[in-house]
Amino acid sequence: MNIILKLIPALIFWGIFVLVVFQIPYPDNLAGASGFQLISFFIPLFLAISFSLNLIFKNIFISSSLSLGTLLLLMLKALNSINIITVIIIITAVGLLVSYFRRNRRIRRIREIRV
């Protein structure tokens, strides 16, 4: 039952993302896209990836960090601005965020055990 409750938001946002892809006219390039096109594409994609990864990691903060890193890399690729330095910086930042959220959860468990 718990997995079904976590699966429903992921399916809803993947459905919204597919609807956006098929219904909203796409621009020639990312730089020529309007604000509405960018928001309507990236927000459902971010939420769909976050909720899908939450099924695996069972921590929404870690899932959101990984989703944010993925979207940053996707945007840089679309703008043809991606290089090895930006990839290393983004992977390092996402790795630090994930390690912070994992460490925070471990500290909380240690405190619960001691009490």
C-alpha positions as CSV (number, residue, x, y, z in Angstrom):
1,M,0.0,0.0,0.0
2,N,2.9,2.4,0.8
3,I,4.5,1.9,-2.5
4,I,1.3,2.6,-4.3
5,L,0.9,5.9,-2.5
6,K,4.5,6.8,-3.6
7,L,3.9,5.6,-7.1
8,I,0.8,7.8,-7.7
9,P,2.5,11.2,-7.7
10,A,5.3,9.9,-10.0
11,L,2.8,8.7,-12.5
12,I,0.8,11.9,-12.3
13,F,3.8,14.1,-13.0
14,W,5.1,11.8,-15.8
15,G,1.6,12.1,-17.3
16,I,1.7,15.9,-17.0
17,F,5.2,16.0,-18.5
18,V,4.0,13.8,-21.5
19,L,1.0,16.1,-21.9
20,V,3.3,19.2,-22.0
21,V,5.6,17.6,-24.5
22,F,2.7,16.7,-26.9
23,Q,0.5,19.8,-26.4
24,I,2.8,22.9,-26.0
25,P,4.5,24.0,-29.2
26,Y,8.3,23.6,-28.9
27,P,10.8,26.4,-29.8
28,D,13.7,26.1,-32.2
29,N,16.2,26.2,-29.3
30,L,16.3,26.7,-25.6
31,A,17.4,30.3,-25.8
32,G,14.3,31.2,-27.9
33,A,11.8,29.6,-25.5
34,S,9.4,31.7,-23.6
35,G,9.1,31.6,-19.8
36,F,5.9,29.7,-20.0
37,Q,7.4,27.0,-22.2
38,L,10.4,26.6,-19.9
39,I,8.4,26.5,-16.7
40,S,5.8,24.1,-18.1
41,F,8.6,21.8,-19.3
42,F,11.1,21.8,-16.5
43,I,8.8,21.8,-13.4
44,P,6.9,18.6,-14.3
45,L,10.1,17.0,-15.4
46,F,11.8,17.9,-12.1
47,L,8.9,16.7,-10.0
48,A,8.5,13.5,-12.1
49,I,12.2,12.6,-11.7
50,S,12.1,13.5,-8.0
51,F,9.1,11.3,-7.2
52,S,10.5,8.5,-9.4
53,L,13.8,8.5,-7.6
54,N,12.0,8.7,-4.3
55,L,10.7,5.2,-5.0
56,I,14.3,4.0,-5.0
57,F,16.0,6.2,-2.3
58,K,13.0,6.7,0.0
59,N,14.3,10.2,0.8
60,I,12.7,13.2,-1.0
61,F,15.7,15.4,-0.3
62,I,18.2,13.1,-1.9
63,S,15.8,12.5,-4.8
64,S,15.4,16.2,-5.3
65,S,19.1,16.8,-5.2
66,L,19.7,14.2,-7.9
67,S,16.9,15.5,-10.0
68,L,18.2,19.0,-9.7
69,G,21.7,17.9,-10.9
70,T,20.1,16.0,-13.8
71,L,18.1,19.0,-14.9
72,L,21.1,21.4,-14.6
73,L,23.2,19.0,-16.8
74,L,20.2,18.8,-19.2
75,M,19.9,22.6,-19.5
76,L,23.6,23.1,-20.0
77,K,23.6,20.4,-22.7
78,A,20.6,22.1,-24.4
79,L,22.5,25.5,-24.4
80,N,25.7,23.8,-25.7
81,S,27.6,25.1,-22.6
82,I,28.5,21.8,-21.1
83,N,32.1,21.0,-20.5
84,I,34.1,18.8,-18.2
85,I,34.5,21.5,-15.6
86,T,30.8,22.2,-15.3
87,V,30.1,18.5,-15.1
88,I,32.6,18.0,-12.3
89,I,31.2,21.0,-10.4
90,I,27.6,19.9,-10.7
91,I,28.5,16.3,-9.7
92,T,30.5,17.5,-6.8
93,A,27.7,19.8,-5.6
94,V,25.0,17.1,-5.9
95,G,27.3,14.6,-4.2
96,L,27.8,17.0,-1.3
97,L,24.0,17.6,-1.0
98,V,23.4,13.8,-1.0
99,S,26.1,13.1,1.6
100,Y,24.7,15.9,3.8
101,F,21.2,14.5,3.7
102,R,22.4,11.0,4.3
103,R,24.6,12.2,7.2
104,N,21.7,14.1,8.7
105,R,19.5,11.0,8.7
106,R,22.2,8.9,10.4
107,I,22.7,11.5,13.1
108,R,19.0,11.5,13.7
109,R,19.0,7.7,14.1
110,I,21.9,7.8,16.5
111,R,20.1,10.3,18.7
112,E,16.9,8.1,18.7
113,I,18.9,5.1,19.7
114,R,20.6,6.9,22.6
115,V,17.4,8.2,24.0
